[in-house]
Amino acid sequence: MGHRVGVIVGSASEASLNRRLAEGLAPLAEEAGLTFVDIPIAHLPFYGTQFDKDFPEVGWEFKRAIEDVDGLLIVTPEYNRSIPGVLKNAIDWATRPGGASSLPGVPTAVIGATKGAVSTAVAQAHLKSILTSQGVPLVGVPEAYIRVGDGFFADDGSIASEGTREFLAGFLDALRELIDRWA
Ligand SMILES: Cc1cc2nc3c(=O)[nH]c(=O)nc-3n(C[C@H](O)[C@H](O)[C@H](O)COP(=O)(O)O)c2cc1C
């Protein structure tokens, strides 16, 4: 049976490159036995400890979305050599209220796209450090630092290069194998 994978895009941009990457990955994921389920984050308020005592429905809804899937794929840009605040805020929501984190044991893969040379490597290193501290099992290899140049996406939004599609299929296989191991 296929697995359901929650996709968190770490960008609040209206025309997000990383969302386009997530959309381009979706058909490859189906071939790898994974069905993507979008988990939005940009609507979450900034976390504050007042929510520990009175946890709002918007937070429970986000946590339920994580708890309803078999694994996560986080597709994130790099902002100022780290992860965007919107993504850190979402992780903070997922870990609260204290003692009721939704993250431990959720198999997760991290990928990021940029037009720049660093290719989200620093952001991904920070993200993996945060997730490891929260008990999240991660895909170690292959790492996926995606540099998006002209022609990366075909007109229909698919990933144009066969070689890149093959690499990304291997990346998604690694996520499926991690989910299988933790099932
Ligand atoms: C506040 C801010 C900081 C950024 N810092 C970096 C950075 O450190 N490294 C990098 O490669 N790109 C950086 N960028 C460029 C982003 O990678 C680029 O805007 C990318 O398209 C963002 O992904 P998105 O389109 O999915 O939102 C930054 C962009 C913004 C808005």
The ligand as an SDF file (V2000), in Angstrom:
LIG
                    3D

 31 33  0  0  0  0  0  0  0  0999 V2000
   14.9720   37.4350    3.2170 C   0  0  0  0  0  0  0  0  0  0  0  0
   15.6400   36.5770    2.1780 C   0  0  0  0  0  0  0  0  0  0  0  0
   16.8710   36.0160    2.4500 C   0  0  0  0  0  0  0  0  0  0  0  0
   17.4920   35.2030    1.5040 C   0  0  0  0  0  0  0  0  0  0  0  0
   18.6710   34.5850    1.8410 N   0  0  0  0  0  0  0  0  0  0  0  0
   19.1920   33.6610    0.9990 C   0  0  0  0  0  0  0  0  0  0  0  0
   20.3120   32.8740    1.4060 C   0  0  0  0  0  0  0  0  0  0  0  0
   20.8550   33.0010    2.4870 O   0  0  0  0  0  0  0  0  0  0  0  0
   20.7750   31.9350    0.5270 N   0  0  0  0  0  0  0  0  0  0  0  0
   20.1980   31.7500   -0.6890 C   0  0  0  0  0  0  0  0  0  0  0  0
   20.6490   30.8780   -1.4410 O   0  0  0  0  0  0  0  0  0  0  0  0
   19.1440   32.4800   -1.1020 N   0  0  0  0  0  0  0  0  0  0  0  0
   18.6220   33.4200   -0.2780 C   0  0  0  0  0  0  0  0  0  0  0  0
   17.5170   34.1420   -0.6590 N   0  0  0  0  0  0  0  0  0  0  0  0
   16.9650   33.9450   -2.0010 C   0  0  0  0  0  0  0  0  0  0  0  0
   15.9500   32.8070   -2.0020 C   0  0  0  0  0  0  0  0  0  0  0  0
   16.6370   31.5930   -2.1090 O   0  0  0  0  0  0  0  0  0  0  0  0
   14.9900   32.9710   -3.1790 C   0  0  0  0  0  0  0  0  0  0  0  0
   14.2030   34.1230   -2.9460 O   0  0  0  0  0  0  0  0  0  0  0  0
   14.1180   31.7610   -3.3440 C   0  0  0  0  0  0  0  0  0  0  0  0
   13.3870   31.8830   -4.5390 O   0  0  0  0  0  0  0  0  0  0  0  0
   13.1590   31.6240   -2.1850 C   0  0  0  0  0  0  0  0  0  0  0  0
   12.3960   30.4600   -2.3310 O   0  0  0  0  0  0  0  0  0  0  0  0
   10.8370   30.5360   -2.6250 P   0  0  0  0  0  0  0  0  0  0  0  0
   10.6970   31.1300   -4.0230 O   0  0  0  0  0  0  0  0  0  0  0  0
   10.3800   29.1220   -2.5510 O   0  0  0  0  0  0  0  0  0  0  0  0
   10.2110   31.4200   -1.5950 O   0  0  0  0  0  0  0  0  0  0  0  0
   16.8820   34.9740    0.2430 C   0  0  0  0  0  0  0  0  0  0  0  0
   15.6370   35.5750   -0.0260 C   0  0  0  0  0  0  0  0  0  0  0  0
   15.0240   36.3510    0.9280 C   0  0  0  0  0  0  0  0  0  0  0  0
   13.6630   36.9370    0.6360 C   0  0  0  0  0  0  0  0  0  0  0  0
  1  2  1  0
  2  3  1  0
  2 30  2  0
  3  4  2  0
  4  5  1  0
  4 28  1  0
  5  6  2  0
  6  7  1  0
  6 13  1  0
  7  8  2  0
  7  9  1  0
  9 10  1  0
 10 11  2  0
 10 12  1  0
 12 13  2  0
 13 14  1  0
 14 15  1  0
 14 28  1  0
 15 16  1  0
 16 17  1  0
 16 18  1  0
 18 19  1  0
 18 20  1  0
 20 21  1  0
 20 22  1  0
 22 23  1  0
 23 24  1  0
 24 25  2  0
 24 26  1  0
 24 27  1  0
 28 29  2  0
 29 30  1  0
 30 31  1  0
M  END
$$$$
